[in-house]
Amino acid sequence: MHSDQEVAPEGVGREPGRSSAASAPHRPAPFRYARGVTRDQQPADHYSVVAVASSAGGIQALTALLGALGPELPVPVLLVQHLYPRHRTVLAEVLGRRTRLQVKLAEAGERVRPGTVYVAPPDRHLLVDSDGVLSLSSSELVHFVRPSADRLFESVAGAYGPEAIACVLTGTGQDGATGVDAVKSRGGTVIVQDPETADFPGMPQSAVDTGAVDFLLPLEEIAAVVRGLVGAERQ
């Protein structure tokens, strides 16, 4: 049995000069919707996939999100967590102990299934085609990382268009910003953890700065929004 501590170091390191969210300046309770998005906004008629990306602080954030999604999620979840490229990962095993969804390392050529979380393996970009078949790529690093949130989100946008949900959680750097722009441009929906509630705000803030965010939420509210969008609450 592997311990959680074996996985935690795989996240990208801390941002210079910032130790945790506790050091962030106080702000009133985070707003739920990004600017220009109203509470009356109608979701797409049908969603087919959820793509999630995180980096530093991501193990805890992913544990909270996946654990709250419930066992009957009617769509697959594709997941990029920045990992040390030369280390075997036990991320799937750790997350699998904290959620009733099936969690596994993604394999090239497999077709995605509802209620399953597919984790990008170390040093491989995770991609999906319009038939729901996964592929793994060793093409160039994006923002100095592989797997990359941008590559996953761009792939999901091309394959699923308005049926895609992209979610950015805690992390350093800018990975995911270009990708959420791609998802939004194809009619998909973008959910971002409020940077002020994230352990590391770099990735969420970069996503917010694109102007492509539909829902800006504290971590503990994201799962309920995802379940509502994909119809899990109606099952």
DAFEN-V927943 format. One record per pair of residues at least 6 apart in sequence whose C-alpha atoms are under 7 Angstrom apart, sorted by the first residue. I is the first residue (numbers start at 1). J is the second residue. D is the distance in Angstrom with one decimal. If there is no record, write none. Layout:
# DAFEN-V927943
i = [I;I]
j = [J;J]
d = [D;D]
This chain:
# DAFEN-V927943
i = [4;7;7;7;8;10;10;10;11;11;11;11;11;11;12;12;12;13;14;15;20;20;21;21;21;21;24;30;30;30;31;31;32;32;32;33;33;33;34;34;34;34;37;43;44;44;46;46;47;47;47;48;48;48;49;49;49;49;49;49;50;50;50;50;50;50;51;51;51;51;51;51;51;52;52;52;52;52;52;53;53;53;53;53;53;53;54;54;54;54;54;54;54;55;55;55;55;55;56;56;56;56;57;57;57;57;58;58;58;63;63;65;65;66;67;67;68;69;69;70;70;71;71;71;72;72;73;73;73;74;74;74;74;75;75;76;76;76;76;76;76;77;77;77;78;78;78;79;79;79;79;80;80;80;80;80;82;82;83;84;85;85;92;92;92;92;95;96;96;101;101;101;102;102;102;103;103;103;104;104;104;105;105;105;105;106;106;106;106;107;108;108;108;109;109;109;110;110;111;111;111;112;112;120;120;122;123;123;123;124;124;124;124;124;125;125;125;125;125;125;125;126;126;126;126;126;127;127;127;127;127;128;128;128;128;128;129;130;130;142;143;148;149;149;149;150;150;150;150;150;151;153;153;153;153;154;154;154;156;157;157;157;157;161;161;161;161;162;162;162;163;164;164;165;165;165;166;166;166;166;167;167;167;168;168;168;168;169;169;169;170;170;170;170;170;170;170;171;171;171;171;172;172;172;172;173;173;174;174;174;175;176;176;177;177;177;180;180;180;181;181;183;184;184;189;190;190;190;190;191;191;191;191;192;192;192;192;192;193;193;193;193;193;194;194;194;194;195;195;195;197;227]
j = [94;89;90;91;59;82;83;84;55;56;57;58;82;83;55;56;82;56;56;172;199;200;197;198;199;200;196;194;217;218;216;217;215;216;217;214;215;216;213;214;215;216;214;229;162;163;163;230;163;164;230;75;163;164;75;76;77;163;164;165;76;77;78;164;165;166;77;78;79;153;165;166;167;78;79;80;166;167;168;79;80;81;149;167;168;169;80;81;82;168;169;170;171;81;82;170;171;172;170;171;172;200;170;171;199;200;81;170;171;95;98;222;223;99;98;99;223;223;227;100;101;100;101;115;115;232;114;115;232;114;115;230;232;114;115;112;113;114;115;116;117;116;117;118;117;118;119;117;118;119;120;119;120;147;148;149;145;147;122;122;122;123;103;104;105;119;103;102;103;115;116;117;115;116;117;116;117;118;117;118;119;118;119;120;121;118;119;120;121;134;134;135;136;133;134;135;133;134;132;133;134;132;133;126;147;147;138;146;147;136;137;138;146;147;136;137;138;146;147;148;151;135;136;137;147;152;134;135;136;152;155;134;135;155;156;159;159;159;160;148;175;175;175;176;179;175;176;177;178;179;179;166;179;180;183;179;182;183;164;164;182;183;186;183;186;187;188;186;187;188;188;188;189;188;189;190;180;189;190;191;190;191;192;191;192;193;204;192;193;204;193;198;199;200;201;203;204;200;201;202;203;200;201;202;203;202;203;202;203;206;203;203;207;206;207;210;190;207;212;210;212;189;190;212;214;212;213;214;215;213;214;215;216;204;213;215;216;217;204;216;217;218;219;204;216;217;218;201;204;205;218;233]
d = [6.4;6.9;6.3;5.9;6.2;6.9;4.6;5.2;5.2;4.4;6.6;6.7;5.6;5.7;5.7;4.8;6.3;6.1;6.7;6.3;5.1;6.8;6.4;6.0;4.5;6.7;6.8;6.8;6.9;7.0;6.7;6.9;6.1;5.2;5.1;6.2;4.5;5.1;5.9;5.5;5.6;5.5;6.1;6.6;6.7;6.8;5.9;7.0;4.1;5.9;5.5;5.5;5.3;6.2;5.3;5.4;6.1;6.9;5.3;6.3;6.4;4.8;6.3;6.2;4.7;5.9;5.7;4.7;5.8;6.8;6.2;4.8;6.1;6.2;4.8;6.3;6.0;4.7;6.0;5.9;4.7;5.9;5.6;6.4;5.1;6.1;6.5;5.0;6.8;6.2;4.9;5.5;5.5;5.4;5.0;6.2;4.1;6.4;6.4;4.4;6.1;6.4;6.0;6.4;6.0;6.6;6.8;5.9;6.8;6.0;6.1;7.0;5.7;5.8;5.6;4.2;5.8;5.4;6.6;6.3;6.9;4.9;5.1;6.8;6.1;6.9;6.5;4.8;5.7;5.0;5.9;7.0;6.4;4.1;5.8;6.3;5.6;4.3;5.3;5.1;6.1;6.2;4.6;6.2;5.9;4.9;6.3;7.0;5.9;4.8;6.1;6.2;5.4;6.4;6.8;6.0;7.0;6.4;5.6;6.6;4.9;4.7;5.6;5.3;6.1;6.6;6.9;6.4;5.1;5.7;5.8;6.9;6.6;4.8;6.1;5.9;4.6;6.2;6.3;5.4;6.1;5.6;4.7;6.2;6.0;4.9;5.3;5.6;6.6;6.9;5.4;4.4;5.6;5.8;5.4;5.9;5.5;5.6;5.4;4.3;6.2;5.5;6.3;5.4;6.6;6.7;6.9;4.9;5.7;5.7;5.3;5.2;5.6;5.0;5.5;4.9;6.4;5.7;4.1;5.9;6.7;6.2;5.0;6.7;6.5;5.7;5.7;5.2;6.2;5.4;5.5;4.4;6.1;5.9;6.3;6.8;5.2;4.2;6.4;6.0;6.2;6.7;5.7;4.7;6.8;5.9;4.5;6.9;5.8;4.2;6.8;6.7;4.6;6.4;6.5;5.1;5.7;6.6;6.6;6.5;6.1;4.6;6.1;6.9;4.8;5.9;5.8;5.9;4.2;4.0;6.0;5.0;6.4;5.9;4.8;5.8;6.6;6.4;4.9;6.2;5.9;4.7;5.5;6.5;4.8;6.3;5.9;6.2;5.2;6.1;6.9;5.2;6.1;5.2;5.9;6.3;6.2;5.0;6.1;5.8;5.0;5.9;6.6;4.4;5.3;5.1;5.4;6.5;5.1;5.4;6.2;6.8;6.6;5.6;4.4;6.6;6.4;6.8;6.7;6.7;5.8;6.9;6.8;6.0;6.3;6.9;5.1;5.2;6.5;6.1;6.0;4.7;6.1;6.0;6.8;6.3;5.0;6.4;6.1;5.8;5.1;5.5;5.6;6.7;5.4;5.1;5.3;4.5;5.4;5.6;6.0;6.1]
